[in-house]
Amino acid sequence: MADSKGFTPDPPIRSRGLKIGCVGAGMIMAECHLAAYKEAGFPVAAIASRTRDHAAAVAERWGIAKVHDTPEALIADPEIEILDLAYPPDQQPDLIRLALKQPHIKGILAQKPLSLTLDEAIAVRDEAKAAGKILSVNQNMRYDQSMRVLKELLERGELGEPVFAQIDMHAIPHWQGFLADYDRLTLANMSVHHLDVLRFLFGDPDEITTTTRKDPRTTFDHSDGITISTMRFPSGVVALSLEDVWSGPRAEGYEDDQHIRWRVDGTEGVAKGTIGWPTGEASTLTYASTKTTGGKWVTPTWDTMWFPQAFIGVMEQLQHAVTSGTAPALSVADNVRTVALIEAGYRSIAEGRTVKLSEIQI
């Protein structure tokens, strides 16, 4: 049994009764969403995708009773109470808008990025508010176990005042095929995890400076491959987010060293750890505090992982928000601020300068 030493790496399940309709049958749905929902006991009533046969195969694997011919048919199904989208971002907003019109749909879980442009993300946010529907965005790294425990450490003040933070990724993402049609790659589709979790930990930054180069491995045209962003926060924290999606050659006999490491330095201590995604292991955290550990390193442990267990927390927070009438932990209004940070990063790349977040109107 893992020893989390008084922390809560995984949130409790408070609500699980609302019936889910899943749109999308790719890797993230088949390997993460549905695995998490099965483990947590969330009821999945139906699935649909761009290809019915693909959806049917995933339905058979996970015991989903109903397969719809199209996403639109699933959205119209009166049995569906929660719409779970894992769909390309250029097509996602129209499905959200259709769902906002359905009286039986009480909540929507959208994928990140919410849309391809900040303007459309703002429009969808405002339309959801006008419709009185809860729209949540799947920023699942906030439910990675090491990030949840780090957040608790910061809130308890065990590290003192944060000074510096770093997320250092050298790993090869699975780029979905539809990304080849877009002009934006790493910042919008991988850095979005890291930039959002830095907002989760430290609030909104004042400014961002981003630089990039193309990834030699990615065969389709793209503007941003290897990406480095630095941020300055109102508290004085400076942060670095590095996404090295090249991470070295890969060939038979080459020893793979893919990894994601992170670190937070504070005035009273340091926390550091790993994100287990590239190697299929649990994330880790170790910390030392002059206030609470006598300067000795302490290492809480857990058995769960970012993929798939973090997706339990993502769906649970939406189920609970709808059931209890409270605000979701992952609100669309908050996510628009992450989209704005990404937009500022792209402006920094294009103009070769530091961009103030005050320049981005939301």
C-alpha positions in Angstrom: 0.0 0.0 0.0 1.4 3.4 -0.9 2.3 5.8 1.9 1.1 9.4 0.9 2.1 10.7 4.4 -1.1 12.7 5.0 -1.4 14.1 1.4 -4.3 13.4 -1.0 -2.6 12.4 -4.4 -6.0 11.3 -5.7 -9.3 13.1 -4.8 -12.2 11.3 -3.3 -15.2 10.3 -5.5 -18.2 12.3 -4.3 -20.5 11.9 -7.3 -20.7 9.2 -10.0 -24.3 8.8 -11.1 -24.7 10.9 -14.3 -24.7 9.0 -17.6 -21.8 9.8 -19.9 -21.8 9.9 -23.7 -18.3 9.7 -25.2 -17.4 11.2 -28.5 -14.1 10.0 -29.9 -12.5 6.6 -30.0 -8.8 7.3 -30.3 -6.0 6.6 -27.9 -6.9 9.2 -25.3 -10.5 7.9 -25.0 -9.8 4.2 -25.3 -6.7 4.1 -23.1 -7.3 6.9 -20.6 -10.9 8.1 -20.3 -12.7 4.8 -20.4 -10.1 3.0 -18.3 -10.5 5.6 -15.6 -14.3 5.5 -15.8 -14.4 1.7 -15.5 -12.1 1.9 -12.4 -14.2 4.6 -10.8 -17.6 3.2 -11.7 -18.8 6.2 -13.8 -21.7 5.0 -16.1 -20.9 5.3 -19.8 -24.1 5.0 -21.7 -23.0 5.5 -25.3 -20.1 6.2 -27.7 -19.7 7.7 -31.2 -16.7 8.7 -33.3 -15.9 9.8 -36.9 -15.9 6.1 -37.8 -18.7 3.9 -36.5 -16.7 0.7 -36.7 -13.9 2.2 -34.6 -16.4 3.3 -32.0 -18.0 -0.1 -32.0 -14.6 -1.8 -31.4 -14.0 0.5 -28.4 -17.5 -0.1 -27.1 -17.0 -3.9 -27.2 -13.8 -3.6 -25.3 -15.3 -1.5 -22.5 -18.8 -2.9 -22.4 -20.6 0.2 -23.7 -24.1 -0.8 -24.7 -24.9 1.8 -27.3 -23.0 2.9 -30.4 -24.2 5.9 -32.4 -23.5 6.5 -36.0 -22.4 10.1 -35.5 -21.4 12.4 -32.7 -24.5 14.5 -33.5 -26.8 11.5 -33.0 -25.1 10.8 -29.6 -25.6 14.4 -28.5 -29.3 14.1 -29.4 -29.7 10.9 -27.3 -31.9 11.9 -24.3 -30.2 9.3 -22.1 -26.9 11.3 -22.1 -26.4 13.7 -19.2 -22.6 14.3 -19.5 -21.0 14.8 -22.9 -17.3 13.7 -22.9 -15.5 15.0 -26.0 -12.2 13.7 -27.2 -12.3 15.3 -30.7 -10.1 17.5 -32.9 -10.1 21.1 -31.7 -11.2 22.5 -35.1 -14.4 20.4 -34.8 -15.0 20.5 -31.1 -16.6 24.0 -30.8 -19.5 23.1 -33.1 -20.2 19.9 -31.1 -20.1 22.0 -27.9 -22.6 24.4 -29.4 -24.9 21.6 -30.4 -24.8 20.1 -26.9 -25.5 23.5 -25.3 -28.9 23.4 -27.0 -29.9 20.0 -25.6 -32.0 20.1 -22.4 -30.9 16.6 -21.3 -27.2 17.4 -21.3 -26.2 18.9 -18.0 -22.5 19.1 -18.4 -19.8 19.0 -21.0 -16.2 17.9 -20.7 -14.1 19.3 -23.6 -10.6 18.4 -24.6 -7.7 20.8 -24.7 -6.9 22.9 -26.6 -10.5 24.1 -26.3 -10.3 25.6 -29.8 -7.7 26.7 -32.4 -8.1 30.4 -31.6 -8.5 32.5 -28.5 -11.4 34.3 -30.0 -13.4 31.1 -30.4 -12.5 29.9 -26.9 -13.9 33.2 -25.5 -17.1 32.8 -27.7 -17.7 29.2 -26.5 -17.1 30.3 -22.9 -19.7 33.0 -23.2 -22.2 30.8 -25.0 -22.0 28.2 -22.3 -22.6 30.8 -19.6 -25.6 32.1 -21.6 -27.0 28.6 -21.9 -26.6 28.0 -18.2 -24.6 24.8 -18.8 -21.4 23.6 -17.1 -18.5 23.4 -19.6 -15.3 22.0 -18.2 -12.0 21.5 -20.0 -9.8 18.4 -19.5 -6.6 19.8 -18.1 -5.8 16.5 -16.6 -2.2 17.3 -15.5 -3.8 19.1 -12.5 -4.8 15.7 -11.4 -1.4 14.1 -11.7 -0.6 12.8 -8.3 2.7 14.7 -7.9 1.1 18.0 -9.0 -1.7 17.5 -6.4 0.7 16.9 -3.6 3.0 19.8 -4.7 -0.1 22.0 -4.6 -0.8 20.9 -1.0 2.8 21.6 0.0 2.6 25.1 -1.4 -0.8 25.8 0.2 0.6 24.5 3.6 3.6 26.8 3.3 6.0 24.0 3.8 8.3 25.4 1.1 8.0 29.0 2.2 7.6 31.6 -0.5 8.1 30.0 -4.0 11.1 31.4 -5.8 11.7 29.3 -8.9 9.8 26.5 -10.8 10.8 24.3 -13.7 9.2 21.6 -15.8 11.9 19.9 -18.0 10.5 17.5 -20.6 12.6 15.3 -22.9 10.0 13.0 -24.4 8.3 12.1 -27.7 4.5 12.8 -27.7 2.0 10.8 -29.8 1.0 13.5 -32.3 -2.5 12.7 -33.5 -2.9 12.7 -37.3 -5.2 15.7 -37.4 -2.5 17.9 -36.0 -0.8 17.8 -39.4 -3.5 20.1 -40.7 -2.8 22.9 -38.2 0.0 25.4 -38.1 0.5 25.1 -34.4 2.0 22.0 -32.7 3.9 21.8 -29.4 2.8 24.9 -27.6 -0.9 24.3 -28.2 -0.9 20.5 -27.8 1.9 19.6 -25.3 3.1 22.8 -23.5 -0.6 23.4 -22.7 -0.3 20.8 -19.9 2.7 22.5 -18.4 1.6 26.1 -18.8 -1.8 25.2 -17.3 -0.3 23.4 -14.3 2.0 26.3 -13.6 -1.1 28.5 -13.5 -2.7 26.0 -11.2 0.3 26.2 -8.9 1.2 30.0 -9.0 -1.7 31.8 -10.6 -1.6 33.9 -13.8 1.8 35.1 -14.9 2.5 38.7 -15.8 4.6 37.8 -18.9 5.9 35.0 -21.1 8.9 34.7 -23.4 8.8 31.7 -25.8 11.3 30.5 -28.3 11.2 27.5 -30.6 12.7 25.4 -33.4 11.3 22.7 -35.6 11.5 19.1 -34.5 13.7 17.0 -36.8 11.6 13.9 -36.3 8.1 15.4 -37.1 7.5 14.8 -40.8 4.6 17.2 -41.3 5.1 21.0 -41.5 4.9 22.8 -38.2 5.9 26.1 -36.7 6.8 25.1 -33.2 8.6 21.9 -32.3 11.1 22.1 -29.4 9.7 24.9 -27.3 11.1 26.8 -24.3 9.0 29.3 -22.3 9.9 31.5 -19.4 7.3 33.2 -17.2 7.3 35.8 -14.5 4.5 35.8 -11.9 3.2 38.7 -9.8 4.5 37.0 -6.6 8.0 37.2 -8.0 8.2 33.5 -9.0 10.0 32.9 -12.3 9.3 29.6 -14.1 10.7 27.6 -17.0 8.7 25.2 -19.2 10.8 23.1 -21.6 9.3 20.7 -24.2 12.1 18.9 -26.0 9.9 16.7 -28.3 13.0 15.6 -30.2 14.8 14.2 -27.1 17.5 12.5 -29.1 17.7 9.9 -31.9 15.7 6.7 -31.6 17.1 3.6 -33.3 17.6 -0.1 -32.5 20.2 -0.3 -29.8 19.9 3.3 -28.7 19.2 3.5 -25.0 16.0 5.5 -24.4 16.2 8.2 -21.7 12.8 9.9 -22.2 11.7 11.7 -19.0 9.9 14.7 -17.5 11.3 16.2 -14.3 10.1 19.2 -12.3 11.4 21.3 -9.4 10.1 24.1 -7.2 12.5 26.1 -5.0 11.1 28.0 -2.1 12.5 30.2 0.7 12.0 27.4 3.2 12.4 24.3 1.1 12.6 22.5 -2.2 10.3 20.0 -3.9 11.3 18.0 -7.0 10.0 15.0 -8.8 9.1 13.2 -12.1 6.1 12.9 -14.3 5.7 9.2 -15.1 3.9 9.5 -18.4 6.8 8.8 -20.8 7.8 5.5 -19.0 4.4 4.3 -17.9 5.2 4.7 -14.2 3.8 6.6 -11.3 4.9 10.2 -10.9 7.1 11.0 -8.0 7.7 13.7 -5.5 10.4 14.3 -2.8 10.8 17.4 -0.7 12.8 18.9 2.1 11.6 21.8 4.4 13.4 23.7 7.1 9.9 24.2 8.6 8.5 20.7 8.7 11.1 18.1 7.9 14.2 19.4 9.6 15.8 19.8 6.2 15.6 16.1 5.6 14.2 14.7 2.3 10.7 13.1 2.6 9.2 11.0 -0.2 5.4 10.4 -0.2 4.4 7.5 -2.4 1.3 6.3 -4.2 0.3 3.5 -6.6 -1.8 5.5 -9.1 -0.6 7.3 -12.2 -1.3 10.3 -14.4 -2.5 7.9 -17.2 -5.2 6.8 -16.6 -6.1 7.6 -12.9 -5.9 11.4 -13.2 -8.9 11.2 -15.6 -11.0 9.9 -12.7 -10.6 13.3 -10.9 -11.3 15.2 -14.1 -14.7 13.5 -14.6 -15.5 13.4 -10.9 -15.2 17.2 -10.6 -17.7 17.7 -13.4 -20.1 15.0 -12.1 -19.9 16.7 -8.6 -20.4 20.2 -10.0 -23.5 19.2 -11.9 -24.9 17.1 -9.0 -24.2 19.7 -6.3 -24.8 22.9 -8.3 -21.3 24.1 -7.4 -18.6 25.5 -9.8 -16.4 22.9 -11.4 -12.7 22.8 -10.5 -11.8 22.9 -14.2 -14.0 25.7 -15.5 -14.1 27.0 -19.0 -13.6 30.5 -17.7 -10.3 29.5 -16.1 -9.3 27.5 -19.2 -9.7 30.6 -21.4 -6.9 32.1 -19.4 -4.7 29.1 -20.2 -5.6 29.6 -23.9 -4.6 33.3 -23.5 -1.2 32.2 -22.1 -0.7 30.0 -25.1 -1.7 32.8 -27.5 0.8 35.1 -25.7 3.5 32.4 -26.2 2.8 32.3 -30.0 2.9 36.1 -30.1 6.3 36.0 -28.4 7.6 33.5 -31.0 6.2 35.5 -33.9 7.5 38.9 -32.6 10.7 37.8 -30.9 9.9 39.5 -27.6 8.5 39.1 -24.1 4.7 39.5 -24.2 2.7 40.9 -21.3 -0.5 39.0 -20.5 -2.2 42.4 -20.2 -1.8 42.7 -24.0 -4.2 39.7 -24.5 -7.8 40.6 -24.2 -10.1 38.0 -22.7 
